[in-house]
């Protein structure tokens, strides 16, 4: 499954994305879906198997604009 890390700040999204990539797992910037109801327009997208590592990276810094993780479903995205 696909996971999105949604932020309210483009700068924090891009900073988090760089940190995730530096940690060695693939991620990409994607448009934030309407279902998230928040956002700056871009989110970090990665595979669910990396979620524990993604959460650990998130906890290391103060990402004040973090809005949550969302899981892809057939009907859209749902919050975790």
PyMOL commands that set and color helices and strands:
alter all, ss='L'
color gray80, all
select helices_A, chain A and resi 10-22+34-36+48-60
alter helices_A, ss='H'
color red, helices_A
select strands_A, chain A and resi 2-7+28-31+42-47+66-73+76-79
alter strands_A, ss='S'
color yellow, strands_A
deselect
rebuild
show_as cartoon
